[in-house]
Each structure stands twice: as structure tokens, then as C-alpha cells.
């Protein structure tokens, strides 16, 4: 275990996250047990038991036949960590710096919408835990709490705003201004979801919370959108379904954007924020990564939306290495899609990502036990990462490079087409 009297603990620059393992082992001695199992498969099963059918399907559904989701998981499996021995990891440092913020680890809370279908308090407990752990929190435009309330819950924590850009410039500028005024100091524009992918289970059950009048709080608290509702003769208190429908039809509007609009958006965000980072989320091709760098963005997120948008697509992890090779020295590269463990985080870092977003893990925790569930899942993940560095022989995240992995060939011939449980 991790000895709480270890003299190195006080000398470390980051907490001894591994002590959370000891804390859980010790519970039985005091008549307690850990609140739930954080093994990803068991976590998912327990969340399914706790959630409504709609909540479960929205969180678990992927595009089409889930082949992209499967590809994400298979990509992690083909890379194997090479542990190093007799390395003095006693003073290991899990921290990194992202956009000027020194954070506990290269791990962030991915932007996930309508948290109120997972827990009545929505995004607020998630933002609170992110602050406690000093991990970056990213709020989705499809959030079910106001930007201002989420910012207040996150306190002094580092936080970013993920934008789904409406085809209404005044509304877009209002959202960005509210985000900046509420302490969100980086903007991540999601590129792959101006139209929801085909998710059969959601379609078959009519599972779209916004059309049921649930989850539109972020939009309903916007002054520009409130004017749009008034002009349309919609009172959100009397007709929440029409209001929710009008809001989400402004967000996932089914009308494509193109590169031509990006300079305007980037310029406006930098004007509002005084030059804070602007990033593109959803990059999958080297050509698009190169175009993003040419545009002058501050960072990109290599992501396929966890397999929820384009079915039968490339695995994000497979594309990460190619993109890093092409533009890794020219922009800040982050990763999202398919992360389930500390080992997955390690592998993404080894392949060139500088920061990794985690999504479904904390959603399951929120679904199971609200704030306590999110805290348990993320503290467990931090402990897992801390222990991995300790026993794997890596003293800090900067030592995690391409030579830390042995990789099998990327050959579909050796892969079985079956759905991944995780």
C-alpha cells in the first residue's frame, strides 16, 4: 500500500493520490466498504441500474452499429506499456500545465450535455469536484445548468467552455461573453456535432430530453435567447417543451459550418476574452489539423466524439499519432474518445497528446451517487495514474514518450467485429 508516514509525501509537488487506495482498503476495519466498484465495466452496469431508460440510452448510445466506439477501444489494446525498473519515483509529479493553469494531472472533465438526466443537480456537483481536485472542467453548450451557476460551483477552478455554434451570431456572442464573464477562459469549438449522429436506441425511444422540456437551462438563461423566445411568443414556464425544442434546434441545427466562418469566431472570442485560447475539438485528419494550425488556433482536440457521430470511422488514438507527427510542434494537442483507465491516459500521452479528456467515467459516477460518485470515480482515476507512474518507473508526465510503448500493427485482419463492453 501507500504508507501515510512515507517521508517523501511531504516533499512531493503533487498529492500522494495513491493514498486513496489505502483509504479504501482501510474502510473494512471501520465497518465500511468503498461506495462502489470503479472497474469500468462494473461502473457501467451499476449506472444502468440507477438511470432511467432515457438517461442510460443517451449516455451509452453510439452512432450506427458502434463500430467507431469499438475501434477506439481496440486502438488502446494494441499499444502496450513498457515498465521501467529501479527508477526513483518517490517524488513523482503527476501535474502538468494547460493554457497557463498548473493542474493536478493531464486529465480534464470532458464537455457532456444535459447532466440533469443523470442527476437532479446537473453539472453543479461535477464542476465542484473538478475544483476540489484541481482538474480542468469543460462546460457543454448543451449543459442543463446556467453558465453562471456552473462557474460559481467551480469557484477558482480552471474551466473551459465548449461551444456548439448557433446560426445566430448575436446568440453566439452572448454565450461567449457569458462564459468569459463566468470565468471560462478557453473556448473549444466542437466541429462534429452540428447534427446528431444516427443513434438507433435514442431514435427508437424518442429519447431527446430537450423536446420533453428537460435540460435547456443554459439557453433559457441567455438574454439573447430570451428575446428570441419572446419574439416567437413562447413562454418557457408555460410551454417548456416548445422552449426546449427552440433552444436545441439553435444548437444542433443541422446546418453545416465551414472553415470560412472560423476567423470571425476566433477573432470574436479573443476580443471578448483578451486573447485567451481558442481550440477546435473533433479533428480526425492530418489535413484538418494542418488547416487548423494555418488558421492560427491555440490547440486542437483529437476526438471522434467517443464514436457517437460517425459510425465506421477511424479510431481517434490511431489518428493521434499521425496528427502529432504532422503538427505536434506547432499547436497544443489534446485527446478525447474512449478513455477508461489510467493506462489509457498514459498511452494517449505517450502517443503525443499533452492533455486528455475523460467523459463517460464521471457520467457513470454522477449517475450512481451524484457528487460523491463523481469524486470517487475521479479520485480513483488519479490514484490509478499515480500508482501507474510509481510502479511503471516514470517520474513525471514529461517522461512519458513514444518509447514507453510497444505497439502491435494496426491490422484489421486480427480484430474481431464485436461490440466493446467498455
NUZA-516385 format. One line per field, with one value per residue (C-alpha): x, y, z; residue in one letter; residue number from 1. Coordinates in Angstrom, 1 decimal, padded with zeros to 4 digits. Layout:
! residues N
east	[X, ...] .
north	[Y, ...] .
up	[Z, ...] .
residu	[A, ...] .
num	[NUM, ...] .
END
This chain:
! residues 422
east	[000.0, 001.0, 002.4, 000.9, 004.0, 006.2, 008.6, 008.6, 004.9, 005.6, 008.4, 006.2, 004.9, 001.6, -000.6, 000.0, -003.1, -002.2, -003.3, -006.9, -006.2, -005.1, -008.2, -010.5, -008.6, -008.9, -012.6, -013.4, -011.5, -014.0, -017.1, -017.3, -016.7, -015.8, -019.0, -018.9, -016.5, -014.8, -013.9, -015.2, -017.4, -018.9, -019.3, -021.3, -023.5, -024.3, -025.1, -027.5, -029.3, -029.6, -030.6, -033.9, -034.1, -033.7, -030.8, -029.0, -029.6, -028.5, -025.2, -024.5, -025.6, -023.2, -023.6, -024.8, -023.5, -021.0, -018.0, -016.2, -016.7, -015.2, -012.3, -011.5, -011.2, -009.2, -006.8, -005.9, -005.5, -002.8, -000.5, 001.4, 003.2, 006.9, 007.5, 010.9, 012.5, 014.7, 013.6, 013.3, 009.7, 009.3, 009.0, 006.9, 004.9, 001.5, 000.9, 001.0, 000.2, -002.6, -003.2, -001.4, -003.1, -001.0, -003.3, -003.1, -002.8, -003.2, -006.8, -009.9, -013.7, -014.9, -017.9, -021.0, -024.5, -027.8, -026.3, -029.7, -030.8, -028.1, -028.6, -031.1, -028.2, -026.9, -023.4, -023.0, -021.6, -019.3, -017.9, -017.5, -015.4, -013.3, -012.3, -011.6, -009.2, -007.7, -008.7, -009.9, -013.7, -015.3, -018.9, -021.0, -023.3, -025.9, -025.5, -028.6, -027.5, -026.8, -023.2, -023.2, -024.2, -021.6, -018.9, -019.9, -019.9, -016.4, -015.1, -011.4, -011.0, -009.7, -012.5, -013.2, -016.3, -017.2, -019.2, -021.8, -022.1, -025.7, -026.5, -027.3, -024.2, -025.7, -026.6, -023.1, -021.5, -023.8, -022.8, -019.2, -019.5, -021.4, -018.7, -015.9, -017.7, -018.2, -014.5, -014.3, -011.1, -010.6, -013.1, -013.3, -015.5, -016.9, -016.8, -018.5, -021.9, -024.0, -026.3, -026.7, -025.4, -027.9, -028.2, -030.8, -031.8, -032.4, -034.4, -036.4, -037.5, -037.9, -035.1, -034.4, -034.8, -034.8, -038.0, -039.5, -038.7, -035.7, -032.2, -032.3, -031.4, -028.2, -030.1, -033.2, -031.0, -029.4, -030.7, -030.5, -032.3, -034.9, -035.6, -035.9, -038.4, -040.5, -040.5, -041.7, -044.5, -043.1, -043.3, -040.8, -042.6, -045.9, -044.5, -041.1, -041.3, -041.5, -038.9, -036.5, -037.1, -036.4, -033.2, -031.7, -032.7, -030.4, -027.6, -027.8, -029.4, -028.4, -026.7, -023.1, -020.4, -017.2, -013.7, -014.7, -016.5, -013.6, -011.6, -014.6, -015.3, -011.7, -011.4, -014.5, -013.6, -010.1, -011.7, -014.1, -011.5, -008.5, -006.7, -007.3, -007.0, -009.3, -009.3, -011.0, -012.5, -013.2, -010.1, -009.5, -007.4, -003.9, -005.2, -007.7, -005.0, -002.7, -005.5, -006.3, -002.6, -002.7, -005.7, -003.8, -005.8, -004.2, -005.0, -006.9, -008.7, -008.2, -011.7, -014.4, -017.0, -016.4, -017.9, -021.2, -021.2, -019.7, -020.0, -017.3, -014.8, -011.1, -010.1, -009.1, -006.0, -004.8, -005.1, -003.5, 000.0, -000.3, -001.5, 001.2, 003.8, 002.4, 001.7, 002.7, 005.4, 003.0, 000.0, -001.3, -002.7, -005.4, -007.1, -010.7, -012.5, -012.5, -010.6, -011.4, -008.3, -005.0, -003.3, -005.4, -004.4, -000.7, -001.0, -002.5, 000.2, 002.9, 001.5, 001.8, -001.2, -000.4, -003.8, -006.6, -010.4, -012.4, -016.2, -018.3, -016.4, -017.5, -021.0, -021.4, -020.2, -022.7, -025.5, -024.7, -024.2, -024.1, -021.3, -019.9, -019.9, -018.0, -015.5, -015.0, -014.5, -012.1, -010.1, -009.8, -008.6, -006.0, -004.8, -004.6, -002.5, -000.3, 000.3, 001.0, 003.8, 005.1, 005.3, 005.9, 009.0, 008.0, 008.7, 006.6, 004.3, 007.2, 009.0, 006.1, 007.2, 006.7, 009.5, 007.2, 005.0, 005.4, 002.7, 001.1, 000.5, -002.7, -004.2, -008.0, -007.3, -006.5, -009.6, -012.9, -016.0, -017.9, -019.2, -017.0, -018.5, -016.4] .
north	[000.0, 003.6, 004.3, 007.6, 008.1, 007.9, 010.9, 011.5, 012.5, 016.0, 016.5, 015.8, 018.7, 016.9, 014.9, 011.3, 010.3, 006.6, 007.0, 006.8, 003.1, 002.7, 004.7, 002.3, -000.8, 000.5, 001.1, -002.5, -002.1, 000.6, -001.2, 000.4, -000.5, 001.6, 003.2, 001.3, -000.5, 001.7, -001.0, 000.5, -002.5, -002.7, 001.0, 001.0, -001.8, 000.0, 003.2, 001.3, 000.1, 003.6, 005.5, 005.8, 004.2, 007.5, 008.6, 005.3, 005.2, 008.8, 008.2, 004.8, 005.1, 005.4, 006.1, 003.3, -000.1, 001.2, 000.3, 003.6, 003.1, -000.4, 000.9, 003.4, 000.6, -001.7, 001.0, 001.2, -002.5, -002.7, -000.4, -002.0, 000.0, -000.8, -000.5, 000.6, -000.8, 000.7, 004.2, 006.5, 007.5, 008.6, 012.2, 011.7, 014.6, 014.0, 017.6, 019.5, 023.0, 023.7, 027.1, 028.7, 026.7, 024.3, 021.3, 018.1, 015.8, 015.9, 014.9, 017.0, 016.7, 016.3, 018.5, 016.4, 017.9, 017.6, 016.3, 016.7, 013.4, 011.7, 013.6, 016.3, 018.8, 018.5, 020.0, 021.7, 018.8, 017.9, 021.4, 021.4, 018.2, 019.4, 022.4, 020.2, 018.0, 020.9, 019.3, 021.4, 021.4, 021.9, 023.0, 022.0, 024.4, 021.7, 021.9, 021.8, 024.5, 028.1, 029.2, 031.4, 028.7, 026.3, 028.9, 029.7, 025.9, 025.6, 028.6, 029.2, 026.0, 026.1, 025.9, 026.0, 026.5, 024.1, 025.9, 024.4, 027.5, 028.6, 030.1, 033.3, 035.5, 037.6, 034.5, 033.1, 036.3, 036.3, 032.7, 033.6, 036.7, 034.9, 032.2, 034.7, 036.7, 033.5, 032.5, 030.1, 031.2, 028.9, 028.2, 024.8, 024.8, 021.3, 020.6, 017.3, 017.8, 020.4, 017.5, 014.5, 011.2, 008.4, 006.6, 003.9, 003.4, 007.0, 007.3, 004.2, 005.5, 009.2, 009.9, 013.6, 015.3, 018.9, 018.0, 016.9, 020.3, 019.0, 020.3, 023.6, 025.8, 027.1, 028.5, 029.6, 031.8, 033.6, 037.2, 037.0, 033.7, 035.0, 037.7, 035.1, 033.2, 036.3, 037.2, 033.7, 034.0, 031.2, 031.4, 028.7, 028.5, 027.6, 025.7, 024.2, 021.7, 024.3, 026.4, 023.4, 022.5, 026.0, 026.1, 022.8, 023.5, 026.5, 024.4, 021.1, 022.8, 020.5, 023.3, 022.9, 025.4, 025.7, 027.0, 030.4, 031.2, 030.3, 033.5, 035.5, 033.2, 033.1, 036.9, 037.5, 035.1, 036.7, 040.1, 039.1, 037.2, 039.4, 036.8, 033.6, 030.3, 029.2, 025.5, 023.1, 019.9, 016.9, 016.9, 013.5, 014.0, 015.3, 017.7, 019.3, 019.5, 021.3, 023.6, 024.4, 025.3, 027.5, 029.2, 030.0, 028.1, 027.6, 023.9, 021.0, 018.1, 014.8, 013.3, 011.3, 012.3, 008.8, 007.1, 009.0, 010.8, 009.0, 005.2, 003.1, 005.8, 005.7, 005.4, 008.7, 007.1, 005.9, 009.4, 011.0, 009.8, 010.9, 014.3, 014.7, 013.8, 016.4, 019.4, 018.4, 021.1, 023.8, 023.6, 022.2, 018.7, 017.3, 013.9, 012.7, 009.4, 006.0, 006.7, 004.2, 004.0, 005.5, 003.1, 004.7, 008.1, 007.1, 005.6, 008.8, 010.9, 008.5, 008.9, 012.7, 014.2, 016.7, 016.6, 014.1, 014.5, 011.9, 011.7, 008.6, 007.5, 010.6, 010.4, 006.9, 008.2, 011.1, 008.7, 006.4, 008.7, 012.4, 014.5, 011.6, 009.4, 011.8, 012.4, 008.6, 007.9, 010.8, 010.2, 006.6, 007.5, 009.9, 007.1, 004.7, 007.2, 008.0, 004.3, 003.6, 006.2, 004.7, 001.1, 001.7, 003.8, 007.3, 010.3, 012.8, 013.2, 014.7, 011.3, 009.6, 009.4, 007.2, 004.8, 004.0, 001.8, -001.4, -001.3, -004.1, -003.5, -001.6, -004.5, -005.1, -008.7, -009.5, -007.8, -009.3, -007.3, -007.3, -004.6, -003.4, -003.6, -000.7] .
up	[000.0, 000.2, 003.7, 005.0, 007.0, 004.0, 004.3, 000.6, 000.6, 002.1, -000.5, -003.5, -005.6, -006.1, -003.7, -003.0, -004.9, -004.3, -000.7, -001.9, -002.5, 001.2, 002.3, 000.5, 001.8, 005.3, 005.3, 006.2, 009.5, 010.4, 009.4, 006.0, 002.3, -000.7, -002.0, -005.3, -007.7, -010.3, -012.7, -015.9, -016.8, -013.3, -013.2, -016.4, -015.2, -011.9, -013.7, -016.0, -012.9, -011.5, -014.5, -016.3, -019.7, -021.4, -019.2, -019.9, -023.6, -024.1, -022.2, -023.7, -027.3, -030.1, -033.8, -036.0, -035.1, -032.6, -034.8, -034.1, -030.4, -030.8, -032.9, -030.1, -027.6, -029.9, -030.6, -027.0, -026.7, -029.4, -027.5, -024.5, -021.8, -021.2, -017.4, -016.3, -013.1, -010.3, -011.1, -008.1, -008.4, -004.8, -005.7, -008.8, -010.1, -011.8, -012.7, -016.0, -017.3, -019.7, -021.0, -018.1, -015.4, -013.3, -012.7, -010.7, -013.8, -017.6, -017.1, -017.7, -017.4, -021.0, -022.0, -021.7, -022.1, -020.2, -016.9, -015.3, -016.9, -014.9, -011.6, -010.5, -009.7, -013.2, -013.9, -010.5, -008.5, -011.4, -011.5, -007.8, -007.7, -010.6, -008.5, -005.4, -007.5, -009.5, -012.8, -015.7, -016.2, -019.6, -019.9, -022.9, -024.6, -024.2, -020.4, -018.3, -015.8, -016.4, -017.3, -014.3, -011.8, -013.1, -012.9, -009.3, -008.5, -010.0, -007.9, -008.6, -010.6, -014.2, -016.7, -020.4, -022.5, -025.3, -028.0, -030.3, -032.5, -033.4, -036.8, -034.9, -034.4, -031.7, -029.7, -030.2, -028.9, -025.9, -025.0, -025.3, -023.3, -020.5, -020.5, -020.2, -017.5, -015.6, -015.6, -018.5, -020.1, -023.1, -025.9, -027.5, -030.7, -031.4, -035.1, -035.5, -033.9, -035.7, -036.4, -034.0, -035.4, -036.0, -032.6, -033.1, -029.5, -028.9, -032.2, -031.4, -028.0, -028.9, -026.4, -026.8, -023.4, -024.9, -026.8, -023.5, -021.9, -019.9, -019.9, -021.8, -018.8, -020.3, -023.2, -021.3, -019.1, -022.0, -022.6, -026.4, -026.5, -024.1, -026.6, -029.4, -027.3, -026.6, -030.3, -031.1, -028.5, -026.3, -022.5, -021.2, -017.9, -019.6, -022.5, -021.6, -024.5, -027.2, -025.4, -025.1, -028.7, -030.0, -027.9, -029.1, -032.7, -032.4, -031.1, -033.1, -036.0, -038.9, -040.8, -041.6, -040.8, -042.9, -042.4, -043.8, -040.5, -038.2, -038.4, -037.3, -034.4, -033.3, -033.6, -031.6, -028.8, -028.5, -028.4, -025.7, -023.6, -024.2, -026.2, -024.3, -026.1, -028.9, -029.9, -032.3, -031.0, -033.3, -035.5, -037.1, -040.2, -040.7, -043.4, -041.0, -038.3, -040.7, -041.7, -038.0, -037.5, -040.6, -039.2, -036.0, -033.3, -029.9, -029.7, -031.1, -029.5, -031.5, -031.0, -032.7, -030.1, -028.5, -031.5, -031.2, -034.5, -037.5, -037.4, -039.0, -038.6, -037.7, -034.0, -032.5, -030.9, -034.3, -035.8, -032.8, -033.6, -037.2, -036.2, -033.6, -036.2, -038.5, -036.2, -032.7, -032.5, -033.8, -031.6, -028.3, -028.9, -026.6, -026.8, -026.2, -027.0, -025.4, -022.2, -019.5, -017.2, -016.2, -018.6, -021.5, -020.3, -020.3, -023.8, -025.2, -023.6, -024.9, -028.4, -028.2, -026.5, -023.9, -022.1, -022.0, -021.5, -019.6, -020.1, -019.6, -016.4, -014.5, -016.0, -014.5, -011.2, -011.3, -012.2, -009.4, -006.5, -007.6, -006.2, -004.1, -007.2, -009.3, -006.6, -006.0, -009.7, -010.3, -007.2, -008.1, -011.6, -010.1, -007.7, -010.6, -012.6, -009.6, -008.9, -012.6, -012.6, -009.4, -010.4, -014.1, -013.5, -014.7, -012.5, -014.3, -017.3, -019.4, -019.2, -021.0, -024.6, -027.6, -026.4, -023.4, -025.7, -027.7, -030.4, -032.4, -036.1, -036.9, -038.8, -039.0, -040.0, -036.4, -035.0, -034.3, -035.2, -031.9, -029.7, -026.9, -023.4, -022.4] .
residu	[X, X, X, X, X, X, X, X, X, X, X, X, X, X, X, X, X, X, X, X, X, X, X, X, X, X, X, X, X, X, X, X, X, X, X, X, X, X, X, X, X, X, X, X, X, X, X, X, X, X, X, X, X, X, X, X, X, X, X, X, X, X, X, X, X, X, X, X, X, X, X, X, X, X, X, X, X, X, X, X, X, X, X, X, X, X, X, X, X, X, X, X, X, X, X, X, X, X, X, X, X, X, X, X, X, X, X, X, X, X, X, X, X, X, X, X, X, X, X, X, X, X, X, X, X, X, X, X, X, X, X, X, X, X, X, X, X, X, X, X, X, X, X, X, X, X, X, X, X, X, X, X, X, X, X, X, X, X, X, X, X, X, X, X, X, X, X, X, X, X, X, X, X, X, X, X, X, X, X, X, X, X, X, X, X, X, X, X, X, X, X, X, X, X, X, X, X, X, X, X, X, X, X, X, X, X, X, X, X, X, X, X, X, X, X, X, X, X, X, X, X, X, X, X, X, X, X, X, X, X, X, X, X, X, X, X, X, X, X, X, X, X, X, X, X, X, X, X, X, X, X, X, X, X, X, X, X, X, X, X, X, X, X, X, X, X, X, X, X, X, X, X, X, X, X, X, X, X, X, X, X, X, X, X, X, X, X, X, X, X, X, X, X, X, X, X, X, X, X, X, X, X, X, X, X, X, X, X, X, X, X, X, X, X, X, X, X, X, X, X, X, X, X, X, X, X, X, X, X, X, X, X, X, X, X, X, X, X, X, X, X, X, X, X, X, X, X, X, X, X, X, X, X, X, X, X, X, X, X, X, X, X, X, X, X, X, X, X, X, X, X, X, X, X, X, X, X, X, X, X, X, X, X, X, X, X, X, X, X, X, X, X, X, X, X, X, X, X, X, X, X, X, X, X, X, X, X, X, X, X, X, X, X, X, X, X, X, X, X, X, X, X] .
num	[1, 2, 3, 4, 5, 6, 7, 8, 9, 10, 11, 12, 13, 14, 15, 16, 17, 18, 19, 20, 21, 22, 23, 24, 25, 26, 27, 28, 29, 30, 31, 32, 33, 34, 35, 36, 37, 38, 39, 40, 41, 42, 43, 44, 45, 46, 47, 48, 49, 50, 51, 52, 53, 54, 55, 56, 57, 58, 59, 60, 61, 62, 63, 64, 65, 66, 67, 68, 69, 70, 71, 72, 73, 74, 75, 76, 77, 78, 79, 80, 81, 82, 83, 84, 85, 86, 87, 88, 89, 90, 91, 92, 93, 94, 95, 96, 97, 98, 99, 100, 101, 102, 103, 104, 105, 106, 107, 108, 109, 110, 111, 112, 113, 114, 115, 116, 117, 118, 119, 120, 121, 122, 123, 124, 125, 126, 127, 128, 129, 130, 131, 132, 133, 134, 135, 136, 137, 138, 139, 140, 141, 142, 143, 144, 145, 146, 147, 148, 149, 150, 151, 152, 153, 154, 155, 156, 157, 158, 159, 160, 161, 162, 163, 164, 165, 166, 167, 168, 169, 170, 171, 172, 173, 174, 175, 176, 177, 178, 179, 180, 181, 182, 183, 184, 185, 186, 187, 188, 189, 190, 191, 192, 193, 194, 195, 196, 197, 198, 199, 200, 201, 202, 203, 204, 205, 206, 207, 208, 209, 210, 211, 212, 213, 214, 215, 216, 217, 218, 219, 220, 221, 222, 223, 224, 225, 226, 227, 228, 229, 230, 231, 232, 233, 234, 235, 236, 237, 238, 239, 240, 241, 242, 243, 244, 245, 246, 247, 248, 249, 250, 251, 252, 253, 254, 255, 256, 257, 258, 259, 260, 261, 262, 263, 264, 265, 266, 267, 268, 269, 270, 271, 272, 273, 274, 275, 276, 277, 278, 279, 280, 281, 282, 283, 284, 285, 286, 287, 288, 289, 290, 291, 292, 293, 294, 295, 296, 297, 298, 299, 300, 301, 302, 303, 304, 305, 306, 307, 308, 309, 310, 311, 312, 313, 314, 315, 316, 317, 318, 319, 320, 321, 322, 323, 324, 325, 326, 327, 328, 329, 330, 331, 332, 333, 334, 335, 336, 337, 338, 339, 340, 341, 342, 343, 344, 345, 346, 347, 348, 349, 350, 351, 352, 353, 354, 355, 356, 357, 358, 359, 360, 361, 362, 363, 364, 365, 366, 367, 368, 369, 370, 371, 372, 373, 374, 375, 376, 377, 378, 379, 380, 381, 382, 383, 384, 385, 386, 387, 388, 389, 390, 391, 392, 393, 394, 395, 396, 397, 398, 399, 400, 401, 402, 403, 404, 405, 406, 407, 408, 409, 410, 411, 412, 413, 414, 415, 416, 417, 418, 419, 420, 421, 422] .
END
